[in-house]
C-alpha cells in the first residue's frame, strides 16, 4: 500500500480499498461513539472526511489529542460517505499523531482570518484555504510560463543575481559588498571598491534583460525566469523588494512581433490556470472576486487593443473622468489611468506603445520623431500594467548617445554597447512581473499575499 494524496484518493471509487493519508486536522466533530475529522494535505482545496469510532485503537486518548492543526497519519478503508458534501470518506483503522497542536495557542482556530493577521504568521498561513490555493496556482503559472516558451523554441537562461550595472538606470539596487561596514576603506574620500570582493561596486539585479540580450544575439530566442530586487522605500500593496520576473528576448524581432508574443503569452497563462486549476479558481471566484472567471475568459477570447501613448492620452482626456493625477502628454500613465483604459473605455486588455523617451529606459529604440521610443506596456482590467517591454536600440552610436544623455557611465555598459558592433540585429523583449500575474489570475489585492515570503521595506521576518 502506497501513501496517496487526498487529491488522488478523492478521485477513486469508494470500493473498500485500504488507503493511507498524511495531513493536518482542519476540524473535528464529536459524538458519543464516533467522531468526524476533516484532513487536508495541501494537494487540493478539498478535505477528506475521516470517521473515527470506538474500534480505533486507543480511541479516547487519540481523540483528545486530535486538535485543529495536529499532523496525523490515517490508515483505513475508503468507503462511500453516509453524509452530504463528499462522495468518499475514510473509516479509520489506525491513527498516528506525528505532531500535536495546542488548541490554546494554535493561531488558526477560526475559519476566517484577515490577510494582515496572516502576514504576521507567514510560517503557518499556507495551511489556510486562500494561501494554499494561491501556492497551487502559482505553481501552475510557473509550469505555464515554461511550457509556453519551450513550445516555441526558446532557450531557458539563468542570468546572474549579482550585477555590476543597473538595467533601469534608476539607482535603486541593493548593494552587495564584503567591505567591513564598521571601517569602510576609502581613497580620496570615496569608497575604495578595489578592496571589495568583485573589485567594483555591485548589487542585486533589477532585471536579467541586458544579460538576456547577449544570448538572444547568439541563440535567437531566450527567456529568463528568476528573482529580481528593487531597493525602493515603498510600503504599499503594489511593491516588493524581492520579486520574480519572466523576461523573454528575441533576435530579429521588431516591436510588432514583440506585441504579438506578449499577447499570446498572457492569453496562454490565463487559459492554463482556467483549464488546470478549476477547483482553486472557483474558490477565488466565490470568495475574492465574483467577476474573476469572466475577466479571465474575456482576456483569453478578446483581441487586445493596440494604441499609441498619444492616443491613450487623448482617450483619457476626452473621457471626462476625474483622476487624482491629471493626464498630460509627457507624464507616465498612473494605475488609475491604466484601469480606466481597460475597464471603462475599451473593456479589455490594452497595449500602449510609443512612449515619450524621457519616461522610458535608455535601451529602448528611438522612433523617427526623435521624441518617442518603441516601448510597449500591456494593461489588463482590474490590475493595470502587467507587462512592460520594447524594441531595443541596436545602433551603437544612438545607444551611446542615449546613455550619455541620461548621465550614465558608458564604461558600465561597455559589453552591452559592444553587442552593437559585431553582428547587431533588430531585437525585442518584454518583462512580466510574476507576482502581478498571480494577482491578476487570483484576484488578490495585495502583492504580499501572492508570494510565499514577502520581502518589503522594513520587513524580512520570514
N, C-alpha and C positions, 0 to 999 in steps of 0.2 A: 504494500500500500504506500503510495507516494503522497506527500503533502500537496494539497491543491489550493489555489487561490479561491477566495469566495466568489470572484467573478466567474471562474470556471465551474465551480460547484453549482452556482445558481443556473447555469445553462444546461445542467444534467437533468435527465428524467429521474424523479424520485422512486427508484426501483429497489430500495432496500440495501443498497451497497454501503459498505463501510468507508467513511471518509475521515480525514483529519485536517483540521484547520487551526491556524495560529493567528491571533489578533488581539484586539483590545476591546474591553467591555464598554459599550456605549450606554446601555440601560439595563436595569434588572427589575422584573415584576414578580412578586412572590405571592403564593397562596399556601394553604396548609400542607399540601403533599407534593407540590411541584412548583417550579419557577421557570420564567422565561428570560433568557438573556438575548440581547442584541449584540452581535460581534461584528466588528469591522476590521479589515486588514489593509485598507488603503488601495486595494486593487480595483475597486469601483465605488461608486457612491452608495450603493445599497449595503445594508447589513444582512447577515443571516441570523435567523432565529434559532436558538438552541433551547431545547426543553430538558430541564434537569429535574429528576424526581428522586424519591427515596431509595431507588435501586442503585443510584450513582454512589460509588464508594466514598465513604466519609462525607456523606451528603451535608449534614448540618455544619460541619467545620468549613467545608469548601464554600458553602453558600454564604457564610458570614464574611468570608474574605473576597467574595466576588463583588467588588465595588466598581463603580464607574472609573474607568482609566486603568484598571488592572489588566495585565497581559496574561493571556491564557493559551493553553493548547487543549483542544477539544477533539476527542475521538468518539465517533458514534455512527448511527445508522441514518442515512438520508431517507426521509420519508415525505409523503405528501402532507402539507400543512393542514391542520384542522381549522385554523382561523383564516381570516381575510388578510389581504395585503401582501401575501407571498405564496408562491406555489410549493416551496420546499422548506423543510426545517430539519434540524439535526436532533435526533433523540440521543442525548449524551450517554455514553457508556463509561467514560473516564474523563476527568478534567485535571489538568496540571496548571497550577498558578505559578507563572515564572516571576512575575513582579507585581506585588500588591500596590494599591494607590490609596493613601489615607483620605477618606471622604471628608475629613475636617479641613484639609489643606489643598486638595487637588482643585485647581482653579477652573476646570472645565465641567462643572457640575450642571450648569444651565444649558438649555438648547441654543440660546441666542446670546451672543456677546458682541460688543461694539468692536469695530476694526481697530480703534485706538487702543482698547484694552488688549486685544490680541497681539498688537505690535510690541507690547511690553513683555509678552511671554512667547517670543518668536520660536523658542525651542519646543513649545507644545502646540502652537497654532496649526501645524499641518494635520493634526488629528481632528480638526473641525471639518464639516462638510465643505465649506466655501474654499478654504485653503487647500484641502485635499483635491477638490475638483480643479482648482487653479493649477496645481502642480501637474495633474494628468494632462490638462490642456496645454500647458507649457511644454511638456514632453512631446505631445503630438505635433505642436507647431515646430519644434526642433526637427522632428522627422520630416515634416512637410518642406522645411527650408532645404534640407539636404536632398530630398527626392526631386524637388523642382529643378535645382541646378544640376544634379547628376544626370537627370533625364535629358538635359540639354547640352551635355558635353563639357560642363565647367569643371575646373580643377579646384579642389578644396585646398586653400593655402593657409598656413599658420604664420601670421605676421607677429613681429616682436611686441612684447608687452612694455619693454623699456625702450624709449625712443630718444633720439638726440635732436629732434626738431618737432615743432608744433604744426600739425597739419592745418589747423584752422587759423593760426596766427593770432589766437586770442590771448595767449599767455596765461591760461588757466590750468596749467599742468601741476600734478603732484610731483614734487622733486624727489629724485632718487639719489641718495648720497651715502658714502661711508665716512665722510669727514666728521671728525669729533665736534658735535654741536656745542660742547662746553668750551672749545678752544679752536674755532674755525681758522685755518691758515689763510693769511691774506698777503697780497703783494700789491704795492702801490694803492692800498686802500680797498682793493677789490678781492673777492673770494678767489683763492688760488686753486682752480679746479685741476691744475696739473697734478695735484696730490690726491685727487679723488680716484675712485676705482676705475672709472672709464676715461680718466684724464680730460673730461669735459663735462659740462652741465647736461644732465639727463633728467628725464621724467617719465611717468607712466603715460602710455599712449592715449591720445584722444581719438585716434582713428587708425585703422590699418590701411587706409586708402592709398597713401603715397607708396608704401611698400608693395601694395597690391598692383599698382601700375607697372612696377618693374616686371612682374611675372606675366601680366597681361600682354606686355610688349615682347614677350618671348613665347608664351603658350597660347595666346589668343583669348581665352576666357577663363577667369578665375573668380573665386568668391572667398571671402573670409567670414568667419562667424566666431566671435570671441569677445572677451571683456574689454571695455574701454573706460576711461576715467576722466572726470572733469572736476577741478577744484573750485567749483562755484559756491559762493556763500549764499545759497538759496535754500530756504526751508519751506518749500511748497509741495503741493500734491503732484507736481509735474517734474520734480528734479530728483535725481540720484547722483551720488558721487561715483558710483561704480555701476555700470550697466553694460548690456550686451548689444553688439551691433552686427548686422548682416550687410556685407559690402561686396557686391559683385563689381567686376571691372572687365570691360570688353574692348578688345582691339578692333580696328576697322569698323567702328560703331559711332554713328552721329547721334545728335540729341533726339531725333525722331525714333530711331531704333531703340534708344535708351528708354524712351517713354513707353514704347510697346512692351518692352521687357518688364518694366515696373508695374504696368497694369496687369500683365499676365501673372506676375508673381503674387500680387495682392489677391487677385481672384483665386489663384490656386490654393493659397494657405487658408483662405476663408472656407472654400469648398471642402478642404481636407478635414477641418475640425467639424464642419457640419455633417460630414459622412462618417467620421471615425469616433466622434465624441458626443454622440446623441444624448446619452443619459446626463452627462455633465452640462451640456449646452441647454437642455430643457430645464435643468436646475437653475442656471443663471438667468434664463428667460423668465422663470417664475419668480425668483426671489430678488434679482438685482435690476434687470431692465426688461420689462414686458414686451418691448419692441425689438429686442436683440436679434432674434432669429429673422425677423422681417428685414432688419437693416442689413444683415449679412447676406441674405438671399438677394437683396437688391444690388449689393456690391458684386456678387457673382454674375448676375444677369445683365447689369447695366453696361452701356458703353460710356466710359468715362469722358467727362467734358474736358476739352483742352483749350485753354485761353492764355493769352499773354498777361503779364503783370499789369500792363497799362489797361487792358480790357477789364481785368479784375477790379482795378481801382475805379474805373468808370461805372461798373455794375454796382459796386458798393456805394459810390457817391449818389447815384440816382435812385438807390433803394429807399432812401429817406429814413433809414434806421438810425437810432440814436446810439452811437458807440461811445464807450468810455474813452477809447483812444481814437481821435479823429483820423479819417483816411486822407492821405495826400500822397501824390507821386513822389517817390524817393524814400519813403519810410517803409520799414518792413511790415508785413501783414501780421497782425496780432491774432491770438487764438479766437477772439470774438469775430474777427473778420473771416477767418477760415471757416468757422462753423456756420456763419451766415451764408457764405457762398454755397456750402454743401447741403445745408438743412432748409434754407428758405428760397434762395434764388434758383438753384439747379436741382436740388433734392437728390443728389447722387454725388459720387466722388468727382473731384475737380483737380486737374493737373494744371498748375500755373507755371509759365515759362518766361524767359527773357526779363530777368530782374535787373534793376539798376546795379551797376558794377560796385557802387560804394557800400552796398549792404551784403555783398557776397564775397566768397573767399578768393584768394589770389590765383588759384589754379584753374578757374573757370574761363572757358574760351570767350573772347570778346566778339560781340556782333559787329557788323559793319558800321552801325550807327555810332560806335565809339562810346556809347552811354550804357548799354546793357550787355549782359553776358548770357550764355546759353545754359542757364540754370533751369532746374525743374523742381518743384515741390508738389507732392501729391497729398491732397487733403481729403479726409473721409468724414462722413457725418458723425456728429457727437464728439469726436476726438480732435479733429483738426489735422495738422500735419502728421503724416506717418512715414513719409519718405522724402529725402532731400538728395538731389544729385545734379549732374551737369555733364556736358561735353567738356573734356579737359583741353586746356590750351596746349597745342602741340608744336607751336612755333617758339624756338629758343629765344629770339630777341624780344618778342612780345611778352613771354613769360618772365624774362629777366626784368623787363621794364616794369611789369606789374609788381614784382617782388620789391623792387626799389621804391615804387610809388607808395606802397603800404608800410615802408620803413622797416622791412625785414632784411635780414642779412643773407645775401646770396650765398655766402660760404656755407651756411647751414643747409643749403639745398643744392649743393654742387652736383650731387649724383642725380637728383631729380631733373636739374637742367640738362645734365649730360645725356639723359634719355632722348632729348630733343635734338641731339647732334648726330646720333647714329641710328638711322632707320626709323625715324619718327613716323607715327601713324595717327590718324584720327582715332580717338578712343574716348569712351564714356563710362560712367558708372553711377551708382547711387548707394545710399545707405538707409537701411531700415532699422530704427530703434526697436529691438526685440521686445522690450517691456511695453512699449507703446502698442505693439501688435497684440500682445497678450491682453492689455487693457481693452483694446478695441473688440476682440472676439469674446471677452467675458463680460464686458460692461462695467467692470470695476473702476471706480473713480480715482482712487489714489494709487500712484505708481508704486508705492511701498508695499502694496498688497499683491503685486504680481511678480515679485522676485523673492526667492527663498530667504535671503538675508540682506535686507536693505542697508546700504551704506549711505548715510545722509549727513548733512552739515551738523556737526556736534554729536554724532551718534555712530558708533561702530561696536555696539554691545555684543551682537551675536555673530 
